[in-house]
Amino acid sequence: MDVFEKTEKYVMKTYNRYPVSFVKGEGCWLYDDKGRKYLDMLAGIAVCNLGHCHPRVSEAVCEQAKRLIHVSNLFHIETQAELARLICENSFGDKVFFCNSGAEANEGAIKLARRYGTEKREDKYEIVAFRQSFHGRTMAAVSVTGQGKYSEGFGPMLSGVKFADFNDLSSVESVISERTAGIIVEPVQGEGGVIPAEGEFLKGLREIADSVDAVLIFDEVQTGIGRTGKLFAYQHYGVEPDVMTLAKALGNGVPIGAIVANEKAADVLKPGLHASTFGGNPLSTAAGIAVMEEVLKPGFLEEVEEKGSYLKKRLEEIVEEFPNLLDGVRGKGLMLGVVCKVSCGDIVMTALERGLIINCTAGNVLRFVPPLIITKEEMDYGLEILRGVLKEHAD
Ligand SMILES: Cc1ncc(COP(=O)(O)O)c(C=O)c1O
């Protein structure tokens, strides 16, 4: 049986997979089992920010795997403590809790906010979230995800969740109250269609959260670790949350998640209140250290901003070339979406057949989240493939 037959027979069909199986990755390139080469402008969905098999990350993982993989959080873990230090010293955070995924980080952040609220008053447990948001697939995470398709048939959802419109403060005002324990928001909505928050909106959320003493949570699972040209997307806005969730790129592919909190929020989770067996284990945190040290190298983030501007400009040229198919470009840094006037699944499929990996989010947005190490030549190569694909679809 080949990989396709085995997957069909033995793997739960929770994904509609493309008929491709990769066997090797290097930088921005992936190689399939037939020896074909692909330019990866998706990076495992904003995960492999340093490219595939980055030598420093692979070396850190191999070295750590030979020394010590897991001991549990009953003991002190040097790599966990060091990664927490790196995150805190480069963000608003005072303390970090490590877990294993984005959904798990959001799950923990929601628990933290509820505990913060209910310690003040019994009925202070409501969470304000946003339409079109995406926060993951666990029960609390789907409960605060503002897209019905993710929660349909899984009800009842977590009670006390109120939805407001993204980038609309008056809509937030209409659902906020003294019962609000937390507000959870993505600085750039990813799965919702690559929609950046407006500066005034995040500033307003900060003020609203303070006015009712609620915990402001930024979900930076997709935007974090340099994706938008700053280490964390909130740093574009001059607005600090109380809690930030991370995952995806923090391990460059090694599963890891994190809840980063300021002092006020961090103190809520006392011994015994929250835990994770694997969270912050030596292996994943060794990968995280390598990632952070690379992203923090002088000039790295400036280059991401510069490459992001370049890619945006080139995509805007393409939008002008295909006015019947495309509508505009939005996003920040190397997290960009091209809004299509048609559903974009077929474009993505043809691009894959031509050796370019991108994806389609929110039904009609082509998403570009390439490894941050991508070169201008590589971007040009990918855009030429895209141009060819669009020509075919325009005819
Ligand atoms: C903003 C955001 N939050 C949470 C998640 C869920 O992360 P995970 O799939 O690691 O649970 C995602 C995944 O796409 C995401 O984009």
The ligand as a Tripos MOL2 file, in Angstrom:
@<TRIPOS>MOLECULE
LIG
   16    16     1     0     0
SMALL
NO_CHARGES

@<TRIPOS>ATOM
      1 C1         -5.1450   32.5740   15.1830 C.3       1 LIG1
      2 C2         -5.1510   31.1000   15.4660 C.ar      1 LIG1
      3 N1         -5.4070   30.6790   16.7000 N.ar      1 LIG1
      4 C3         -5.4140   29.3610   16.9970 C.ar      1 LIG1
      5 C4         -5.1620   28.4140   16.0490 C.ar      1 LIG1
      6 C5         -5.1870   26.9520   16.4110 C.3       1 LIG1
      7 O1         -3.9020   26.4690   16.4900 O.3       1 LIG1
      8 P1         -3.6490   24.8750   16.5330 P.3       1 LIG1
      9 O2         -4.0450   24.3380   15.2060 O.co2     1 LIG1
     10 O3         -2.1770   24.7560   16.8160 O.co2     1 LIG1
     11 O4         -4.4840   24.3360   17.6310 O.co2     1 LIG1
     12 C6         -4.8770   28.8130   14.7380 C.ar      1 LIG1
     13 C7         -4.6190   27.8210   13.6830 C.2       1 LIG1
     14 O5         -4.7200   28.0770   12.5080 O.2       1 LIG1
     15 C8         -4.8710   30.1960   14.4400 C.ar      1 LIG1
     16 O6         -4.6260   30.6450   13.2160 O.3       1 LIG1
@<TRIPOS>BOND
     1     1     2 1
     2     2     3 ar
     3     2    15 ar
     4     3     4 ar
     5     4     5 ar
     6     5     6 1
     7     5    12 ar
     8     6     7 1
     9     7     8 1
    10     8     9 2
    11     8    10 1
    12     8    11 1
    13    12    13 1
    14    12    15 ar
    15    13    14 2
    16    15    16 1
@<TRIPOS>SUBSTRUCTURE
     1 LIG1         1 GROUP 0 **** ****
